[in-house]
């Protein structure tokens, strides 16, 4: 049985605690040893010399504070169309951007890099032919990216399931299709789950976050961890106030992972957001600390 680890998605730190010497120290102070890096901290479009220097500083700080980079992922600034853009030229440029992110992730020692599979415009999503073209184009792009990942030494790629069809991979059927079509890539394709992502439009099992965990834990290395209600993907902290009205129960999440009988490690990565508005902005770290304390009853690594 693989281990269940607790850590941070580093978008908890972007815009507030970006410095390489700061966020690893905060992790250590909260007793956290694992993170999913976020490319908002070091933009893959920056000159490689700048990226490399900041990556080295990050690795030195992580080593000093006992923090390991488990994987890397796209962030708030990067929640764009990328391989789902309606323009082929833009999709080609997105592939080059991904290669830069793969190179960065390899230097940081992460196991995988990914982001949303193919976010589409409303027009493309509504046109079945256009939608199919974009999904197939994204699959082709990931195959090319996998060849590059194998070349530079990145063990795997990943993508995130979503809550609405326009952002792709919001149904069991489409996720099964993508994973099957990507099963012959040069490196494995992994799926990133999110406790707040569920398909409320389709309803039934796809509207149950626990069903997503049971079904895809075998293909998953990271689950974004947040407290939320059913009306949105809220990214609340696990504080008494939000635990009272939220639907995420740690024991249920752990149980769903165990049911899948995984043999690999899974990181539960806090993805918690606080409005940049007074006085909430000043409560962000306290929300993170309370979340860690709450989950430590269930996960000790």
C-alpha positions as a Markdown table, in Angstrom:
| # | Residue | x | y | z |
|---|---|---|---|---|
| 1 | Unk | 0.0 | 0.0 | 0.0 |
| 2 | Unk | 1.4 | 3.4 | -1.0 |
| 3 | Unk | 1.7 | 6.2 | 1.5 |
| 4 | Unk | -0.7 | 9.1 | 1.8 |
| 5 | Unk | 1.3 | 12.4 | 2.2 |
| 6 | Unk | 0.2 | 15.8 | 3.3 |
| 7 | Unk | 1.6 | 19.0 | 1.7 |
| 8 | Unk | 0.9 | 22.3 | 0.0 |
| 9 | Unk | 0.1 | 23.2 | -3.5 |
| 10 | Unk | 2.4 | 26.2 | -3.8 |
| 11 | Unk | -0.3 | 28.4 | -5.2 |
| 12 | Unk | -1.1 | 28.8 | -1.5 |
| 13 | Unk | 2.1 | 31.0 | -1.5 |
| 14 | Unk | 2.0 | 32.8 | -4.8 |
| 15 | Unk | 1.5 | 36.6 | -4.8 |
| 16 | Unk | 2.2 | 36.7 | -1.0 |
| 17 | Unk | 5.2 | 34.5 | -0.2 |
| 18 | Unk | 7.0 | 34.0 | -3.5 |
| 19 | Unk | 10.6 | 34.3 | -2.4 |
| 20 | Unk | 12.6 | 31.0 | -2.5 |
| 21 | Unk | 13.8 | 31.7 | 1.0 |
| 22 | Unk | 10.3 | 32.3 | 2.4 |
| 23 | Unk | 7.8 | 29.7 | 1.4 |
| 24 | Unk | 10.0 | 26.6 | 2.3 |
| 25 | Unk | 10.5 | 28.2 | 5.8 |
| 26 | Unk | 6.8 | 28.6 | 6.2 |
| 27 | Unk | 6.3 | 24.9 | 5.2 |
| 28 | Unk | 8.8 | 23.8 | 7.8 |
| 29 | Unk | 7.3 | 26.0 | 10.5 |
| 30 | Unk | 3.9 | 24.2 | 9.9 |
| 31 | Unk | 5.6 | 20.8 | 9.9 |
| 32 | Unk | 5.1 | 20.2 | 6.2 |
| 33 | Unk | 7.7 | 18.4 | 4.1 |
| 34 | Unk | 6.0 | 17.9 | 0.7 |
| 35 | Unk | 4.8 | 20.4 | -1.9 |
| 36 | Unk | 3.5 | 20.5 | -5.4 |
| 37 | Unk | 5.4 | 23.4 | -6.9 |
| 38 | Unk | 3.5 | 26.0 | -8.9 |
| 39 | Unk | 4.9 | 27.7 | -12.0 |
| 40 | Unk | 3.4 | 31.0 | -10.9 |
| 41 | Unk | 6.5 | 31.2 | -8.6 |
| 42 | Unk | 9.0 | 30.8 | -11.5 |
| 43 | Unk | 7.4 | 31.7 | -14.9 |
| 44 | Unk | 8.6 | 29.2 | -17.6 |
| 45 | Unk | 8.6 | 32.2 | -20.0 |
| 46 | Unk | 11.4 | 33.9 | -18.1 |
| 47 | Unk | 14.9 | 33.6 | -19.5 |
| 48 | Unk | 16.4 | 30.2 | -18.7 |
| 49 | Unk | 19.3 | 31.8 | -16.8 |
| 50 | Unk | 16.8 | 33.5 | -14.5 |
| 51 | Unk | 14.7 | 30.3 | -14.0 |
| 52 | Unk | 17.8 | 28.3 | -13.3 |
| 53 | Unk | 19.1 | 30.7 | -10.7 |
| 54 | Unk | 15.7 | 30.8 | -8.9 |
| 55 | Unk | 15.4 | 27.0 | -9.1 |
| 56 | Unk | 18.8 | 26.6 | -7.5 |
| 57 | Unk | 17.9 | 29.0 | -4.8 |
| 58 | Unk | 14.6 | 27.2 | -4.3 |
| 59 | Unk | 16.3 | 23.8 | -4.0 |
| 60 | Unk | 18.8 | 25.2 | -1.5 |
| 61 | Unk | 16.1 | 26.6 | 0.6 |
| 62 | Unk | 14.0 | 23.4 | 0.4 |
| 63 | Unk | 17.1 | 21.3 | 1.4 |
| 64 | Unk | 17.7 | 23.7 | 4.4 |
| 65 | Unk | 14.1 | 23.4 | 5.6 |
| 66 | Unk | 13.6 | 19.7 | 4.8 |
| 67 | Unk | 11.0 | 20.3 | 2.0 |
| 68 | Unk | 10.8 | 18.1 | -1.1 |
| 69 | Unk | 9.1 | 19.0 | -4.4 |
| 70 | Unk | 6.8 | 16.2 | -5.3 |
| 71 | Unk | 5.5 | 17.6 | -8.6 |
| 72 | Unk | 4.8 | 20.8 | -10.4 |
| 73 | Unk | 1.6 | 22.3 | -11.9 |
| 74 | Unk | 0.1 | 25.3 | -13.7 |
| 75 | Unk | -1.3 | 28.0 | -11.5 |
| 76 | Unk | -3.8 | 30.9 | -11.3 |
| 77 | Unk | -2.0 | 33.0 | -13.9 |
| 78 | Unk | -1.8 | 30.0 | -16.2 |
| 79 | Unk | -5.5 | 29.0 | -16.1 |
| 80 | Unk | -5.6 | 29.6 | -19.8 |
| 81 | Unk | -6.7 | 27.8 | -22.9 |
| 82 | Unk | -3.3 | 26.4 | -23.8 |
| 83 | Unk | -3.8 | 23.2 | -25.8 |
| 84 | Unk | -7.6 | 24.0 | -25.9 |
| 85 | Unk | -7.2 | 27.4 | -27.7 |
| 86 | Unk | -9.2 | 27.7 | -30.9 |
| 87 | Unk | -6.2 | 28.9 | -32.8 |
| 88 | Unk | -3.8 | 26.2 | -34.0 |
| 89 | Unk | -0.8 | 28.6 | -33.8 |
| 90 | Unk | -1.6 | 29.4 | -30.2 |
| 91 | Unk | -1.9 | 25.7 | -29.4 |
| 92 | Unk | 1.6 | 25.2 | -30.9 |
| 93 | Unk | 3.0 | 28.0 | -28.8 |
| 94 | Unk | 1.4 | 26.4 | -25.7 |
| 95 | Unk | 3.2 | 23.2 | -26.4 |
| 96 | Unk | 6.5 | 25.1 | -26.4 |
| 97 | Unk | 5.5 | 26.7 | -23.1 |
| 98 | Unk | 4.8 | 23.3 | -21.6 |
| 99 | Unk | 8.3 | 22.1 | -22.7 |
| 100 | Unk | 9.8 | 25.0 | -20.8 |
| 101 | Unk | 7.8 | 24.0 | -17.7 |
| 102 | Unk | 8.9 | 20.4 | -18.1 |
| 103 | Unk | 12.5 | 21.5 | -18.3 |
| 104 | Unk | 12.0 | 23.6 | -15.1 |
| 105 | Unk | 10.2 | 20.7 | -13.3 |
| 106 | Unk | 13.0 | 18.3 | -14.1 |
| 107 | Unk | 15.6 | 20.7 | -12.6 |
| 108 | Unk | 13.4 | 21.0 | -9.5 |
| 109 | Unk | 13.3 | 17.2 | -9.1 |
| 110 | Unk | 9.5 | 16.9 | -9.5 |
| 111 | Unk | 7.8 | 13.6 | -10.6 |
| 112 | Unk | 5.5 | 15.2 | -13.1 |
| 113 | Unk | 4.2 | 18.4 | -14.6 |
| 114 | Unk | 0.7 | 19.3 | -15.8 |
| 115 | Unk | -2.2 | 21.7 | -15.9 |
| 116 | Unk | -5.8 | 21.6 | -17.2 |
| 117 | Unk | -6.0 | 19.3 | -20.3 |
| 118 | Unk | -7.7 | 21.6 | -22.9 |
| 119 | Unk | -9.8 | 24.6 | -21.8 |
| 120 | Unk | -12.1 | 25.6 | -24.6 |
| 121 | Unk | -14.1 | 28.6 | -25.5 |
| 122 | Unk | -17.9 | 28.4 | -25.3 |
| 123 | Unk | -18.1 | 28.4 | -29.1 |
| 124 | Unk | -15.7 | 25.5 | -29.5 |
| 125 | Unk | -17.3 | 23.5 | -26.7 |
| 126 | Unk | -20.8 | 23.9 | -28.3 |
| 127 | Unk | -19.5 | 22.7 | -31.7 |
| 128 | Unk | -19.0 | 18.9 | -31.5 |
| 129 | Unk | -16.7 | 18.8 | -34.5 |
| 130 | Unk | -14.5 | 21.6 | -33.2 |
| 131 | Unk | -14.5 | 20.1 | -29.7 |
| 132 | Unk | -13.3 | 16.7 | -31.0 |
| 133 | Unk | -10.6 | 18.4 | -33.1 |
| 134 | Unk | -9.3 | 20.2 | -30.0 |
| 135 | Unk | -9.3 | 17.2 | -27.8 |
| 136 | Unk | -7.5 | 15.1 | -30.4 |
| 137 | Unk | -5.0 | 18.0 | -31.0 |
| 138 | Unk | -4.3 | 18.1 | -27.2 |
| 139 | Unk | -3.8 | 14.3 | -27.1 |
| 140 | Unk | -1.3 | 14.7 | -30.0 |
| 141 | Unk | 0.4 | 17.6 | -28.1 |
| 142 | Unk | 0.8 | 15.5 | -25.0 |
| 143 | Unk | 2.4 | 12.7 | -27.0 |
| 144 | Unk | 4.9 | 15.2 | -28.3 |
| 145 | Unk | 5.5 | 16.6 | -24.8 |
| 146 | Unk | 5.9 | 13.1 | -23.4 |
| 147 | Unk | 8.7 | 12.5 | -25.9 |
| 148 | Unk | 10.4 | 15.6 | -24.7 |
| 149 | Unk | 9.8 | 14.7 | -21.0 |
| 150 | Unk | 11.5 | 11.3 | -21.6 |
| 151 | Unk | 14.4 | 13.0 | -23.3 |
| 152 | Unk | 15.1 | 15.4 | -20.4 |
| 153 | Unk | 14.3 | 12.9 | -17.6 |
| 154 | Unk | 10.9 | 13.9 | -16.3 |
| 155 | Unk | 9.1 | 10.7 | -15.1 |
| 156 | Unk | 5.5 | 11.6 | -15.9 |
| 157 | Unk | 3.0 | 14.2 | -17.2 |
| 158 | Unk | -0.3 | 15.1 | -15.6 |
| 159 | Unk | -3.6 | 17.0 | -16.2 |
| 160 | Unk | -6.4 | 18.0 | -13.9 |
| 161 | Unk | -10.0 | 16.9 | -14.1 |
| 162 | Unk | -12.5 | 19.8 | -14.0 |
| 163 | Unk | -16.1 | 20.5 | -13.1 |
| 164 | Unk | -17.5 | 21.7 | -16.4 |
| 165 | Unk | -17.3 | 20.2 | -19.8 |
| 166 | Unk | -16.0 | 23.3 | -21.5 |
| 167 | Unk | -12.8 | 23.0 | -19.5 |
| 168 | Unk | -12.5 | 19.3 | -20.6 |
| 169 | Unk | -12.2 | 16.1 | -18.6 |
| 170 | Unk | -15.2 | 16.7 | -16.4 |
| 171 | Unk | -16.9 | 13.4 | -17.1 |
| 172 | Unk | -15.8 | 9.8 | -16.4 |
| 173 | Unk | -16.2 | 9.0 | -20.1 |
| 174 | Unk | -13.8 | 11.8 | -21.2 |
| 175 | Unk | -11.2 | 11.1 | -18.6 |
| 176 | Unk | -11.3 | 7.4 | -19.4 |
| 177 | Unk | -10.9 | 8.3 | -23.1 |
| 178 | Unk | -7.9 | 10.6 | -22.5 |
| 179 | Unk | -6.1 | 8.2 | -20.2 |
| 180 | Unk | -6.6 | 5.4 | -22.7 |
| 181 | Unk | -5.4 | 7.4 | -25.7 |
| 182 | Unk | -2.4 | 8.6 | -23.7 |
| 183 | Unk | -1.5 | 5.1 | -22.4 |
| 184 | Unk | 1.2 | 4.7 | -25.1 |
| 185 | Unk | 3.0 | 7.9 | -24.4 |
| 186 | Unk | 6.8 | 7.9 | -23.8 |
| 187 | Unk | 6.1 | 8.7 | -20.1 |
| 188 | Unk | 2.9 | 7.9 | -18.1 |
| 189 | Unk | 0.0 | 10.3 | -18.0 |
| 190 | Unk | -1.3 | 10.9 | -14.5 |
| 191 | Unk | -4.5 | 12.6 | -13.4 |
| 192 | Unk | -4.7 | 15.4 | -10.7 |
| 193 | Unk | -7.9 | 15.2 | -8.7 |
| 194 | Unk | -9.4 | 18.0 | -6.7 |
| 195 | Unk | -11.7 | 17.6 | -3.7 |
| 196 | Unk | -13.8 | 20.6 | -4.9 |
| 197 | Unk | -14.2 | 19.4 | -8.5 |
| 198 | Unk | -17.3 | 17.5 | -9.3 |
| 199 | Unk | -19.7 | 17.5 | -12.3 |
| 200 | Unk | -23.0 | 19.0 | -10.9 |
| 201 | Unk | -24.5 | 19.2 | -14.4 |
| 202 | Unk | -24.3 | 15.5 | -15.0 |
| 203 | Unk | -25.2 | 14.6 | -11.4 |
| 204 | Unk | -25.1 | 11.1 | -10.0 |
| 205 | Unk | -21.7 | 9.6 | -9.3 |
| 206 | Unk | -19.9 | 12.3 | -11.2 |
| 207 | Unk | -21.2 | 14.8 | -8.7 |
| 208 | Unk | -19.6 | 12.9 | -5.8 |
| 209 | Unk | -16.0 | 13.8 | -5.1 |
| 210 | Unk | -15.5 | 10.4 | -3.4 |
| 211 | Unk | -16.4 | 8.6 | -6.5 |
| 212 | Unk | -13.7 | 10.5 | -8.4 |
| 213 | Unk | -11.1 | 9.4 | -5.9 |
| 214 | Unk | -12.2 | 5.7 | -5.9 |
| 215 | Unk | -12.3 | 5.6 | -9.7 |
| 216 | Unk | -9.0 | 7.4 | -10.4 |
| 217 | Unk | -6.7 | 7.1 | -7.4 |
| 218 | Unk | -4.8 | 4.4 | -9.3 |
| 219 | Unk | -3.9 | 7.0 | -11.9 |
| 220 | Unk | -3.3 | 9.8 | -9.5 |
| 221 | Unk | -0.3 | 11.2 | -7.7 |
| 222 | Unk | -1.8 | 14.5 | -6.3 |
| 223 | Unk | -5.2 | 15.4 | -4.9 |
| 224 | Unk | -5.8 | 19.1 | -4.4 |
| 225 | Unk | -7.1 | 19.5 | -0.8 |
| 226 | Unk | -9.7 | 22.2 | 0.0 |
| 227 | Unk | -12.8 | 22.6 | 2.1 |
| 228 | Unk | -15.8 | 23.5 | 0.0 |
| 229 | Unk | -19.6 | 23.4 | -0.3 |
| 230 | Unk | -21.5 | 21.8 | -3.2 |
| 231 | Unk | -22.2 | 25.1 | -4.9 |
| 232 | Unk | -18.7 | 25.9 | -6.0 |
| 233 | Unk | -15.1 | 24.9 | -5.8 |
| 234 | Unk | -14.5 | 27.2 | -2.9 |
| 235 | Unk | -10.9 | 26.6 | -1.7 |
| 236 | Unk | -11.8 | 27.3 | 1.9 |
| 237 | Unk | -9.4 | 26.5 | 4.7 |
| 238 | Unk | -10.2 | 23.7 | 7.1 |
| 239 | Unk | -11.2 | 26.0 | 10.0 |
| 240 | Unk | -14.1 | 25.3 | 12.4 |
| 241 | Unk | -16.2 | 27.9 | 10.5 |
| 242 | Unk | -15.8 | 26.3 | 7.1 |
| 243 | Unk | -15.7 | 22.7 | 8.4 |
| 244 | Unk | -19.2 | 23.3 | 9.7 |
| 245 | Unk | -20.6 | 24.2 | 6.3 |
| 246 | Unk | -18.2 | 22.3 | 4.1 |
| 247 | Unk | -18.6 | 18.7 | 2.7 |
| 248 | Unk | -15.0 | 17.5 | 2.8 |
| 249 | Unk | -14.4 | 15.0 | 5.6 |
| 250 | Unk | -10.8 | 13.7 | 5.9 |
| 251 | Unk | -11.8 | 10.2 | 7.0 |
| 252 | Unk | -14.0 | 9.8 | 3.9 |
| 253 | Unk | -11.2 | 10.9 | 1.6 |
| 254 | Unk | -8.6 | 8.6 | 3.2 |
| 255 | Unk | -11.2 | 5.8 | 3.1 |
| 256 | Unk | -11.8 | 6.3 | -0.6 |
| 257 | Unk | -8.0 | 6.2 | -1.3 |
| 258 | Unk | -7.6 | 3.1 | 0.7 |
| 259 | Unk | -10.5 | 1.4 | -1.2 |
| 260 | Unk | -8.5 | 1.9 | -4.4 |
| 261 | Unk | -5.6 | -0.2 | -3.0 |
| 262 | Unk | -2.9 | 2.0 | -4.5 |
| 263 | Unk | 0.7 | 0.9 | -4.5 |
| 264 | Unk | 2.2 | 4.4 | -5.1 |
| 265 | Unk | 2.4 | 7.5 | -2.9 |
| 266 | Unk | -0.4 | 10.1 | -3.2 |
| 267 | Unk | 0.1 | 13.7 | -2.0 |
| 268 | Unk | -2.9 | 15.6 | -0.5 |
| 269 | Unk | -1.9 | 19.1 | -1.4 |
| 270 | Unk | -3.7 | 22.0 | 0.2 |
| 271 | Unk | -5.0 | 24.4 | -2.4 |
| 272 | Unk | -6.5 | 27.2 | -0.2 |
| 273 | Unk | -7.3 | 30.7 | -1.4 |
| 274 | Unk | -7.9 | 33.8 | 0.7 |
| 275 | Unk | -9.2 | 37.1 | -0.9 |
| 276 | Unk | -6.6 | 39.8 | -1.3 |
| 277 | Unk | -8.9 | 42.1 | 0.7 |
| 278 | Unk | -8.7 | 43.5 | 4.3 |
| 279 | Unk | -9.0 | 41.9 | 6.7 |
| 280 | Unk | -8.9 | 38.5 | 5.0 |
| 281 | Unk | -5.5 | 39.0 | 3.5 |
| 282 | Unk | -4.0 | 39.0 | 7.0 |
| 283 | Unk | -5.6 | 35.7 | 7.9 |
| 284 | Unk | -4.2 | 33.5 | 5.2 |
| 285 | Unk | -1.3 | 31.9 | 7.1 |
| 286 | Unk | -3.6 | 31.2 | 10.1 |
| 287 | Unk | -6.0 | 29.4 | 7.8 |
| 288 | Unk | -3.2 | 27.3 | 6.4 |
| 289 | Unk | -1.9 | 26.4 | 10.0 |
| 290 | Unk | -5.4 | 25.4 | 11.1 |
| 291 | Unk | -5.9 | 23.3 | 8.0 |
| 292 | Unk | -2.6 | 21.4 | 8.7 |
| 293 | Unk | -3.5 | 20.9 | 12.4 |
| 294 | Unk | -7.0 | 19.6 | 11.4 |
| 295 | Unk | -5.6 | 17.0 | 8.9 |
| 296 | Unk | -2.7 | 15.8 | 11.0 |
| 297 | Unk | -5.2 | 13.7 | 12.9 |
| 298 | Unk | -5.6 | 11.7 | 9.7 |
| 299 | Unk | -2.3 | 12.0 | 7.9 |
| 300 | Unk | 1.0 | 12.0 | 9.8 |
| 301 | Unk | 3.6 | 12.1 | 6.9 |
